[in-house]
Amino acid sequence: MTHWTVTTLRIGELYLQHGGAIVRDPVHVWLVRGGVAGKAVNLLVDSGMADIPTVHQRLKVKGWGGGHAALTAALGQEGLGPQDIDYVVCTHLHFDHADNLDLFPEACVVVQRAELMAAVDPVPSQRIFYWKSTLRNLIERKRPAQLRLVEGDTDLLPGIRLLSVPSHTEGMQVVVVTTEKGRVALVSDLGDHYRYWYPADPRATDHPLRSLSDAFLTGNIRSESERVWQAAMRRVLDNADIVVPAHDFRIPLRMPEQWFAIPDSTDGDLAHVPPADDEN
C-alpha cells in the first residue's frame, strides 16, 4: 500500500467582520507527498487565495499573505517550487481555495464536474465567492493532461481517494490521504473548524452543545439541505481516522508525525484574538 505524508502550508489570513468584531480565518493549502510506481509525486490540495490587496479590492476584506508570493515561499520552505507539483486537487472553487492556479500551468488540476458547473452558474448567495479568473484558468487548460473532471467518489492514485460531498457547494469534494498512521481527511469547508465536527466536546469549542453530541454543526454558506450536509460529514468520518478542517488554527502541521482527532483544548484557537496592529 502506498503511504503519503501531508504538510499544512499556511499562506495567509482573512479578517472577517462578524457581529461588530473581527474573526480571523487562516488560509491553508496542503502538500501531499509520496510515490507511485517508484516515481515521486507531489500533490497540492487547494491553491489558496489571491494576495490581500486583490481580495480587499474585490471584497473589502483585509488580512495578510495570499497570492503567488506567499504560496511560492511556502513551497520553497519544503524544498519545492511550483514546477514540482504534479496535481492540484481543488476541494471547491471558492476564491480562498482555488486562486493561484496559474502558478501550475503543467500540473493536472482535479475538480468535480459538478463544481465546475457550480462556478459557471452558482447558487445566488455564492456568486461573490466564485471568481471568473479561476473559471477562465480551468477552461483554458488542456484536457486531460492539465484538467481532470471527476464525477463522484474517485480513487485518484493509490492511497488518495476523493469523496464527493455536496454540502457547502454543489461539487464539494474531500481528499482522504492514507498515511502510515491512518487515513486523514482534508475536509476543507465541509466543516472548517473542529467545533463543527465535535460540537459537544469542550476541547473543540468553548461553547459545547450537548444537544449535538450525536451530530454536527453545519455551515451557513451552503448549496444543500442540513440533512444532506449532516450525512456528508458522517460519511467522511466513516471513511477516515482524523479530519483536518480548513480554517482552524489548531490543525496538525505535519502528518503522520502529528496525529490527533481533536486538539487538546481550545488554547491556540486564535479566531477571536485581535490581529497585531501591523497586520490589521
C-alpha positions in Angstrom: 0.0 0.0 0.0 1.2 3.5 -0.8 1.7 5.8 2.2 1.7 9.5 1.9 2.8 12.5 4.1 0.7 15.7 4.5 2.2 19.1 5.3 -0.1 22.0 6.1 1.0 25.3 4.5 -0.5 28.5 6.0 -0.3 31.1 3.3 -2.3 33.9 4.9 -5.3 35.1 6.9 -8.6 36.8 6.2 -10.1 39.2 8.7 -13.8 38.9 8.6 -16.4 41.2 10.1 -18.8 39.3 12.4 -21.1 40.9 14.9 -19.1 44.0 15.2 -15.8 42.1 15.8 -13.0 40.7 13.6 -12.8 37.0 13.1 -9.5 35.7 11.9 -9.7 32.9 9.3 -6.4 31.2 8.5 -6.0 30.2 4.8 -4.3 26.8 4.3 -3.2 24.5 1.5 -1.9 21.0 1.9 1.2 19.5 0.3 0.8 15.7 -0.1 4.0 13.8 -0.9 4.5 10.2 -1.8 5.4 7.9 -4.7 3.6 5.8 -7.3 5.4 3.1 -9.3 8.7 4.2 -8.0 8.2 7.8 -9.0 7.9 10.8 -6.6 4.6 12.5 -6.8 3.6 15.9 -5.2 0.0 17.0 -4.8 -1.3 20.3 -3.7 -4.8 20.2 -2.1 -6.3 23.6 -2.8 -4.3 26.5 -4.1 -5.3 29.3 -1.7 -6.4 32.8 -2.2 -5.2 35.8 -4.2 -3.0 38.4 -2.5 -4.7 40.6 0.1 -4.7 43.8 -2.0 -6.7 41.9 -4.7 -9.0 40.4 -2.1 -9.6 43.8 -0.5 -10.3 45.4 -3.8 -12.9 42.9 -4.7 -14.5 42.1 -1.3 -13.3 44.9 1.1 -11.8 42.2 3.3 -8.4 42.7 5.0 -5.8 40.2 6.1 -2.3 39.2 5.2 -0.5 36.9 2.8 -2.0 35.1 -0.2 -1.1 35.2 -3.8 1.8 33.8 -5.7 4.5 35.2 -3.3 3.1 33.5 -0.2 2.4 30.2 -1.9 5.8 30.1 -3.7 7.5 30.9 -0.4 5.6 28.2 1.5 6.6 25.6 -1.1 10.2 26.8 -1.1 10.4 26.1 2.6 9.6 22.5 1.7 12.3 22.5 -1.0 9.9 22.6 -3.8 8.8 25.1 -6.5 5.5 25.4 -8.4 7.1 23.3 -11.2 7.4 20.3 -8.9 3.7 20.0 -8.3 2.1 17.2 -10.3 -1.5 17.6 -9.3 -3.7 20.3 -7.8 -6.8 18.9 -6.2 -9.5 21.6 -5.6 -11.9 20.8 -2.9 -14.1 23.5 -4.3 -13.6 26.6 -6.4 -14.3 29.5 -3.9 -11.8 32.3 -4.1 -9.9 31.4 -0.9 -9.3 27.8 -2.1 -8.8 27.9 -5.8 -6.8 31.0 -6.8 -3.2 30.9 -8.0 -3.8 28.1 -10.4 -1.8 30.0 -13.0 1.3 29.1 -10.9 0.9 25.5 -12.0 0.4 25.5 -15.8 1.7 22.0 -16.3 0.1 20.4 -13.3 -3.2 18.4 -13.6 -6.0 20.2 -11.8 -8.6 17.8 -10.4 -12.1 19.0 -9.7 -15.6 17.6 -9.6 -17.5 18.3 -12.8 -20.4 19.4 -10.6 -18.2 22.1 -9.0 -17.1 23.4 -12.4 -20.8 23.8 -13.3 -21.4 25.5 -9.9 -18.7 28.0 -10.8 -20.4 28.7 -14.1 -23.9 29.1 -12.5 -23.6 29.4 -8.7 -26.5 29.5 -6.3 -27.2 33.2 -5.9 -25.7 33.5 -2.4 -22.3 32.2 -3.6 -21.8 34.4 -6.7 -19.3 36.6 -4.9 -17.2 33.5 -3.9 -16.6 32.2 -7.5 -14.1 34.3 -9.4 -14.0 34.4 -13.2 -10.2 34.3 -13.1 -10.4 30.8 -11.6 -13.0 29.6 -14.1 -11.0 31.1 -17.0 -7.9 29.2 -15.9 -9.7 25.9 -15.8 -11.4 26.3 -19.2 -8.1 27.2 -20.9 -6.4 24.1 -19.6 -5.7 21.2 -22.0 -7.5 18.0 -21.2 -6.7 15.5 -19.8 -3.1 16.5 -19.0 -3.9 19.8 -17.3 -7.5 19.3 -16.2 -9.3 16.2 -15.0 -13.1 16.4 -14.3 -14.3 13.7 -12.0 -17.8 12.6 -11.1 -18.5 11.2 -7.7 -16.1 9.3 -5.5 -12.8 8.7 -7.2 -9.6 6.8 -6.5 -7.2 9.3 -7.9 -4.0 7.5 -7.0 -3.2 4.6 -4.7 -3.9 5.9 -1.2 -5.6 9.1 -2.5 -9.4 8.9 -2.5 -11.8 11.8 -3.4 -15.2 11.7 -1.7 -18.0 13.7 -3.4 -19.8 15.5 -0.6 -22.3 18.2 -1.9 -22.9 20.5 1.0 -21.0 23.8 1.2 -21.0 23.8 -2.6 -22.7 21.5 -5.2 -19.4 19.9 -6.2 -17.6 19.8 -2.9 -15.0 17.0 -2.5 -12.9 15.8 0.4 -9.5 14.4 -0.1 -8.7 11.3 2.0 -5.0 10.5 2.2 -3.6 7.2 3.5 -0.5 7.7 5.8 1.5 5.2 7.8 -0.7 6.1 10.8 -4.1 6.1 9.2 -6.4 8.0 6.9 -6.5 11.8 7.1 -9.5 13.6 5.6 -8.7 17.1 4.3 -12.2 18.3 4.8 -11.9 21.9 3.6 -15.2 23.8 4.3 -17.4 20.8 4.8 -16.7 21.7 8.5 -13.9 24.3 8.5 -13.4 24.3 12.3 -13.2 21.5 14.8 -16.3 22.8 16.5 -18.4 21.8 13.5 -17.2 18.2 13.8 -17.3 17.9 17.6 -19.8 20.5 18.8 -20.4 18.9 22.2 -16.7 18.4 23.0 -15.1 21.2 25.2 -11.7 20.5 23.6 -13.2 21.6 20.3 -15.2 24.6 21.4 -15.7 27.0 24.3 -19.4 26.6 23.9 -20.2 22.8 23.8 -23.7 21.9 22.8 -24.9 18.7 24.5 -27.8 18.5 22.2 -25.4 17.8 19.3 -23.5 15.0 21.0 -24.5 12.7 18.2 -24.5 15.2 15.3 -22.6 18.0 13.7 -22.8 21.7 13.2 -23.3 22.7 9.6 -22.3 26.0 8.0 -24.3 28.9 6.8 -22.9 29.0 3.3 -24.4 26.0 1.6 -26.0 24.7 -1.5 -27.7 21.7 0.0 -30.0 21.0 3.0 -28.8 20.5 6.5 -29.8 16.8 6.3 -27.6 16.3 3.2 -24.7 18.1 4.9 -25.1 16.0 8.1 -25.0 12.8 6.1 -21.9 14.0 4.2 -20.0 14.7 7.4 -21.0 11.3 8.8 -19.8 9.6 5.6 -16.4 11.3 5.9 -15.9 10.1 9.4 -16.8 6.6 8.3 -14.1 6.8 5.7 -11.2 8.5 7.7 -9.5 8.3 11.0 -9.0 12.0 11.6 -10.2 15.2 9.9 -8.3 18.4 9.2 -10.6 21.5 8.9 -9.6 24.2 6.5 -9.8 27.3 8.7 -8.9 26.2 12.2 -5.6 27.5 13.7 -5.1 24.2 15.7 -4.7 21.7 12.8 -1.7 19.4 12.7 1.2 20.8 10.6 2.8 17.5 9.6 1.1 14.2 9.3 1.6 11.4 10.3 4.1 12.9 12.8 1.4 15.0 14.4 -1.8 13.0 14.7 -5.0 13.8 16.7 -8.7 13.7 16.1 -9.4 16.6 18.4 -7.0 19.3 19.8 -6.1 19.0 23.5 -8.1 22.2 24.2 -9.3 25.4 22.7 -6.0 27.0 23.5 -4.4 28.2 20.3 -7.7 28.9 18.6 -6.9 32.5 17.6 -10.1 33.2 15.6 -11.2 35.8 18.1 -7.8 37.1 19.1 -7.3 40.5 17.5 -4.6 40.6 14.9 -1.4 42.6 15.6 -1.7 46.3 14.7 0.8 45.9 11.8 -1.4 43.1 10.3 -4.8 45.0 10.7 
